[in-house]
Amino acid sequence: MKRMFGILALMVVASIMIAGCVQPAGNETVTPVETGTPVETETPITNVTETPVETETPITNVTETPVETETPITNVTETPVETETSITNVTETPPAPPAGEGVISITGSGFNPDTLTVPIDSTVTWINAADTNQTITITGPTGSIDLGAIEPGDSADYTFSTAGNYAYESEETGFDGTITVTENITA
């Protein structure tokens, strides 16, 4: 751009110089000028176009704005989340039966105890502490009683209202035991 303005300015100056040196055309008479006598002449300048010259202004006192950068986070410590732990396969000990009553535990190796003596009208509880279902059948003076399937951790009760000897057995394992029901002795 600067170069173009420079060329244009040069052309304007050259035009002006040429305009002053042009001889009159046609029948005009030229008056000779005496030597040594200064002659004042005025040369009109026409069709002059002023062209602004573009200049570069230096920029000073510039303040740079820093570019924002991301700082990586290091040495992060994770805090573990507390979790609930569930406990499975827990065998709870049932409450002790009232006096004159009994509890029989069914285990993987048999009944505990396998022999029990209780007074008449006592309730006996079978608790399945084995890993599989147990079906208990009782046989005695009142006939055959089926307690049904007892799942692991569950229990079944039976109240003996007739005195006598009773045999019980697990259909799944073949384990067996006996219960003796005695008459109430009043003093």
MOFEN-V839374 format. One record per pair of residues at least 24 apart in sequence whose ideal C-beta (glycine too) atoms are under 10 Angstrom apart, sorted by the first residue. I is the first residue (numbers start at 1). J is the second residue. Records with the same first field share a line. If there is no record, write none. Layout:
I: J ; J
This chain:
1: 53 ; 54
2: 53 ; 54 ; 55 ; 56
4: 51 ; 54
5: 51 ; 52 ; 53 ; 54
6: 51 ; 53
8: 49 ; 51 ; 53
9: 50 ; 51 ; 53
11: 51
12: 45 ; 47 ; 48 ; 49 ; 50 ; 51
15: 45 ; 46 ; 47 ; 48
16: 43 ; 45 ; 46 ; 47 ; 48
19: 43 ; 44 ; 45 ; 46 ; 47 ; 48
20: 45
89: 131 ; 152 ; 153
90: 153
91: 127 ; 128 ; 129 ; 130 ; 152 ; 153
92: 127 ; 129 ; 153
93: 127 ; 129
94: 125 ; 127 ; 155
95: 125
97: 122 ; 123 ; 124 ; 125 ; 157
98: 122 ; 123
100: 182 ; 184
101: 125 ; 157 ; 159 ; 160
102: 126 ; 160 ; 179
103: 127 ; 155 ; 157
104: 136 ; 155 ; 168 ; 177 ; 179
105: 129 ; 130 ; 155
106: 130 ; 132 ; 134 ; 136 ; 150 ; 152 ; 155 ; 156 ; 170 ; 172 ; 173 ; 175 ; 177
107: 131 ; 134 ; 173 ; 175
108: 132 ; 173 ; 175
109: 173 ; 175
110: 170 ; 173 ; 174 ; 175 ; 176 ; 177
111: 136 ; 168 ; 169 ; 170 ; 173 ; 175 ; 176 ; 177 ; 178
112: 177
113: 177 ; 178 ; 179
114: 168 ; 175 ; 176 ; 177 ; 178 ; 179
115: 177 ; 178 ; 179 ; 180
116: 166 ; 168 ; 177 ; 178 ; 179 ; 180 ; 181
117: 165 ; 178 ; 179 ; 180 ; 181 ; 182
118: 159 ; 160 ; 166 ; 179 ; 180 ; 181 ; 182
119: 160 ; 163 ; 181 ; 182 ; 183 ; 184 ; 185
120: 159 ; 160 ; 161 ; 162 ; 163 ; 164 ; 181 ; 182 ; 183 ; 184
121: 159 ; 160 ; 161 ; 162 ; 163 ; 181 ; 184
122: 158 ; 159 ; 160 ; 161 ; 179 ; 181 ; 182
123: 157 ; 158 ; 159 ; 160
124: 156 ; 157 ; 158 ; 159 ; 160 ; 166 ; 168 ; 179 ; 181
125: 155 ; 156 ; 157 ; 158
126: 150 ; 154 ; 155 ; 156 ; 157 ; 158 ; 168 ; 170 ; 177
127: 152 ; 153 ; 154 ; 155 ; 156
128: 152 ; 153 ; 154 ; 155 ; 156 ; 170
129: 153 ; 155
130: 170 ; 172 ; 173 ; 175
132: 170 ; 172 ; 173
133: 170 ; 171 ; 172
134: 170 ; 171 ; 172 ; 173 ; 175
135: 169 ; 170 ; 171 ; 172 ; 173
136: 168 ; 169 ; 170 ; 171 ; 172 ; 175 ; 177
137: 167 ; 168 ; 169 ; 170 ; 171 ; 176
138: 166 ; 167 ; 168 ; 169 ; 177 ; 179
139: 165 ; 166 ; 167 ; 168 ; 169 ; 176
140: 164 ; 165 ; 166 ; 167 ; 168 ; 178 ; 179 ; 180 ; 181
141: 165 ; 166 ; 181
142: 166
146: 171
